[in-house]
Amino acid sequence: MLSYIAQPCSRLGLRNYTLTIRRRLGIENNFYFPVVEFLELMSEFFPKFHFEVTENHELPLGVHADMDAAAHLIRVKQNVYDGACVGNGRDRMTIAHEIGHYMTLCVLGFRLQRNFSNAPVKTYQDPEWQAKCFAGELL
């Protein structure tokens, strides 16, 4: 059972959000999205935003990066950041996924609710699916 339910959003809606980002950056026709460079520049677009590259042991085992909406913070393990810098796909996707959480929750203002129901959550209301979809569309 999912712990949270997000405001509904379709893949098309998420695709349109990522296309808006690409257009505003002037790279809508570029195949490769510069995810690390975008992460490093996000505070210029979103003044509350910041990110940290942490020592590998600072995040729990199995957690490669995380996003704290209240603090407007993305934390990325050093090895993931380094991998993304050299083009490792999994590491680039990890960072794009956390950017997806930040964009949907902090920039677009998607509502997030605790799920106390035993009813299955629709895919388009799953915040993890939304972040994965956003990342795939962005990259």
VEXLUM-64278 format. One record per residue: x, y, z of N, C-alpha, C in turn. Coordinates in steps of 0.02 Angstrom, whole numbers, padded with zeros to 5 digits, always signed. Layout:
XYZXYZXYZ/...
***
This chain:
+00042-00059+00000+00000+00000+00000+00044+00062+00000/+00027+00110-00042+00064+00173-00044+00048+00216+00016/+00099+00252+00040+00089+00297+00098+00058+00363+00078/+00068+00383+00015+00043+00448-00007+00006+00443-00073/-00039+00490-00083-00075+00498-00146-00062+00569-00170/-00042+00577-00232-00029+00643-00260-00089+00666-00302/-00090+00731-00313-00139+00760-00359-00134+00724-00425/-00188+00705-00456-00185+00668-00520-00149+00707-00575/-00108+00671-00613-00076+00701-00671-00059+00645-00720/-00076+00656-00783-00063+00606-00835+00008+00611-00861/+00029+00560-00898+00094+00562-00931+00098+00622-00978/+00043+00635-01015+00042+00692-01060+00053+00757-01022/+00020+00764-00965+00030+00824-00924+00102+00832-00902/+00132+00777-00880+00203+00779-00859+00249+00793-00918/+00233+00764-00976+00272+00777-01036+00270+00852-01053/+00211+00881-01048+00204+00953-01063+00244+00996-01015/+00246+00977-00951+00287+01014-00902+00361+01011-00921/+00384+00951-00940+00455+00945-00958+00471+00982-01023/+00423+00982-01070+00434+01020-01132+00438+01095-01118/+00400+01118-01070+00403+01189-01050+00473+01204-01023/+00500+01160-00982+00567+01171-00955+00617+01174-01012/+00613+01126-01058+00660+01125-01114+00653+01188-01158/+00591+01210-01169+00581+01271-01209+00611+01332-01175/+00599+01338-01110+00626+01396-01074+00702+01396-01072/+00731+01338-01076+00804+01333-01079+00831+01339-01150/+00785+01339-01199+00806+01343-01269+00836+01279-01295/+00817+01221-01266+00845+01157-01287+00791+01107-01304/+00733+01132-01327+00677+01086-01340+00692+01035-01394/+00739+01048-01438+00755+01001-01491+00818+00960-01478/+00849+00971-01420+00909+00932-01402+00889+00863-01377/+00923+00812-01400+00909+00744-01377+00931+00735-01305/+00990+00760-01288+01020+00749-01222+01002+00807-01175/+00972+00792-01118+00956+00844-01069+01013+00847-01018/+01041+00907-01008+01098+00916-00961+01074+00918-00888/+01059+00860-00861+01026+00855-00795+01070+00883-00739/+01134+00870-00740+01178+00895-00686+01183+00971-00690/+01191+00996-00750+01196+01069-00759+01130+01102-00737/+01074+01071-00753+01009+01099-00732+01003+01098-00656/+01022+01043-00624+01021+01039-00551+01062+01096-00521/+01120+01108-00550+01164+01160-00523+01137+01231-00534/+01094+01240-00583+01065+01306-00598+00995+01317-00570/+00965+01265-00541+00896+01271-00519+00885+01327-00469/+00934+01342-00427+00924+01396-00378+00918+01464-00411/+00942+01471-00473+00933+01534-00509+00860+01543-00531/+00826+01487-00544+00756+01489-00564+00709+01486-00504/+00730+01451-00453+00689+01439-00393+00731+01458-00332/+00727+01521-00309+00772+01546-00258+00774+01507-00192/+00720+01473-00174+00721+01434-00112+00759+01368-00120/+00767+01345-00182+00797+01280-00195+00871+01279-00180/+00894+01222-00154+00965+01207-00150+00975+01132-00152/+01036+01112-00166+01052+01041-00168+01118+01030-00133/+01127+00968-00111+01189+00949-00077+01213+00883-00106/+01278+00878-00116+01309+00815-00132+01335+00788-00066/+01310+00730-00046+01327+00703+00020+01379+00648+00014/+01411+00633+00069+01454+00575+00072+01409+00513+00062/+01436+00462+00033+01395+00403+00016+01361+00372+00077/+01391+00377+00136+01362+00346+00196+01308+00389+00229/+01300+00452+00207+01252+00497+00240+01179+00481+00225/+01165+00450+00169+01097+00429+00154+01092+00354+00168/+01033+00331+00187+01025+00260+00204+01044+00214+00146/+01062+00153+00163+01079+00103+00113+01020+00095+00065/+01034+00097+00001+00981+00090-00049+00949+00156-00070/+00965+00210-00035+00940+00276-00054+00996+00312-00090/+00986+00330-00152+01038+00362-00192+01032+00438-00191/+00971+00462-00180+00957+00534-00176+00889+00541-00143/+00875+00601-00118+00809+00614-00090+00792+00687-00098/+00728+00703-00086+00704+00771-00092+00662+00787-00030/+00678+00843+00001+00641+00868+00059+00603+00930+00037/+00537+00923+00028+00496+00979+00003+00495+01037+00051/+00492+01023+00116+00489+01077+00166+00553+01119+00165/+00609+01087+00152+00673+01123+00151+00693+01145+00081/+00655+01126+00030+00671+01141-00041+00741+01115-00057/+00754+01053-00037+00821+01024-00041+00820+00957-00077/+00868+00949-00122+00883+00883-00151+00952+00864-00126/+00957+00803-00100+01022+00776-00080+01039+00718-00126/+01102+00716-00149+01125+00665-00195+01190+00636-00168/+01195+00570-00167+01257+00538-00146+01313+00557-00194/+01373+00563-00167+01432+00582-00207+01442+00536-00267/+01436+00471-00257+01448+00425-00313+01395+00432-00367/+01334+00449-00348+01280+00459-00397+01293+00524-00435/+01311+00576-00400+01327+00640-00433+01385+00631-00482/+01438+00597-00460+01496+00586-00503+01476+00545-00564/+01435+00494-00554+01412+00452-00610+01371+00492-00660/+01327+00536-00634+01287+00578-00679+01331+00625-00718/+01384+00650-00687+01430+00697-00721+01465+00665-00781/+01475+00599-00778+01507+00564-00834+01457+00529-00879/+01392+00542-00867+01340+00518-00912+01309+00451-00895/+01321+00424-00836+01290+00361-00817+01214+00369-00815/+01180+00328-00853+01107+00335-00861+01068+00327-00797/+01084+00277-00757+01048+00267-00694+01056+00327-00648/+01116+00354-00645+01129+00411-00601+01095+00475-00627/+01095+00484-00692+01059+00540-00722+00984+00535-00707/+00957+00473-00713+00887+00462-00700+00871+00474-00626/+00915+00455-00581+00905+00466-00510+00897+00540-00495/+00941+00581-00523+00938+00653-00512+00876+00682-00544/+00860+00660-00605+00800+00685-00639+00737+00666-00600/+00737+00608-00569+00681+00585-00528+00669+00632-00469/+00723+00650-00435+00716+00696-00378+00696+00766-00401/+00721+00787-00459+00698+00851-00489+00624+00846-00503/+00601+00788-00526+00529+00778-00538+00488+00787-00474/+00512+00758-00419+00477+00769-00355+00476+00844-00338/+00533+00877-00346+00536+00947-00328+00488+00989-00372/+00490+00976-00436+00449+01015-00482+00375+01004-00469/+00354+00941-00460+00283+00928-00450+00258+00955-00383/+00297+00945-00331+00274+00964-00264+00288+01037-00246/+00347+01061-00262+00366+01129-00240+00354+01183-00291/+00359+01167-00354+00350+01218-00406+00278+01218-00432/+00254+01159-00452+00186+01155-00479+00134+01152-00424/+00155+01136-00363+00109+01136-00306+00061+01078-00303/+00082+01020-00330+00039+00961-00325+00025+00947-00251/-00038+00932-00237-00056+00914-00168-00036+00842-00155/-00016+00830-00094+00004+00763-00073-00037+00747-00010/-00067+00688-00009-00108+00668+00049-00083+00600+00074/-00091+00590+00139-00078+00524+00168-00131+00477+00143/-00112+00415+00129-00159+00364+00106-00174+00316+00164/-00232+00325+00195-00252+00280+00249-00301+00227+00224/-00314+00228+00161-00362+00182+00131-00327+00117+00110/-00365+00064+00108-00339+00001+00080-00351-00003+00006/-00385+00047-00022-00400+00047-00094-00335+00059-00133/-00327+00025-00188-00267+00037-00229-00265+00109-00256/-00205+00136-00259-00195+00204-00284-00188+00200-00360/-00224+00243-00394-00218+00245-00467-00147+00267-00485/-00121+00238-00537-00053+00251-00557-00039+00326-00564/-00083+00362-00595-00072+00433-00607-00077+00476-00544/-00093+00444-00487-00093+00478-00422-00035+00455-00378/+00007+00412-00403+00065+00387-00366+00123+00436-00375/+00146+00468-00321+00200+00517-00328+00265+00487-00355/+00277+00424-00340+00337+00392-00367+00331+00381-00442/+00273+00359-00465+00262+00352-00537+00269+00420-00571/+00241+00472-00541+00244+00538-00570+00317+00561-00577/+00357+00550-00526+00428+00571-00529+00466+00529-00581/+00452+00465-00585+00485+00422-00635+00465+00444-00705/+00401+00457-00714+00376+00479-00779+00407+00547-00798/+00407+00593-00752+00437+00659-00763+00510+00651-00784/+00547+00609-00747+00618+00598-00763+00627+00571-00833/+00587+00520-00850+00592+00491-00917+00577+00541-00972/+00526+00582-00961+00507+00632-01010+00560+00687-01015/+00589+00706-00959+00640+00759-00958+00703+00736-00994/+00723+00675-00980+00786+00650-01010+00776+00630-01083/
***
